[in-house]
Amino acid sequence: MPETRSAREIFLTFARIGASGFGGVNYWVRRILVQEKRWITDREYLEGLALGQIIPGPNVYNLTVMIGYRFGGVRGAFAAVGGLLGVPLAVLLLLGLLYSRYSALPVLQHALAGMDRSQSAASAP
């Protein structure tokens, strides 16, 4: 039976993972949980990831729920998912607020127009 972790510790661990791997956290899940904290073995990580790929939903979030549940029950599962999603969600909300506040500034309009043109040029045949 694995050692029980507090919901706070689970949340903070997965918040660190979410902050480190914005857009792709699989590497960070393994690095932090297997190598640094040694909560699980490499084999347990791979088995959890394989199981996460079989069941519906994103495999990393499935793995997150399984690990959170393993170490903290239902509270641990919610803490793990909340931690993993919390930091990226906060960053996106902050960016959205900044955009809504400053979207009319000419310098931002030009920057966004330049990005749009470069994207269009890159995708042209």
ABEGO torsion letter per residue (X at the ends): XBBBBBAAAAAAAAAAAAAAABGBAAAAAAAAAAAAAGABBAAAAAAAAAAAAABBEBAAAAAAAAAAAAAAEAAAAAAAAAAAAAAAAAAAAAAAAAAAAAAABAAAAAAAAAAAAAAAAAABX
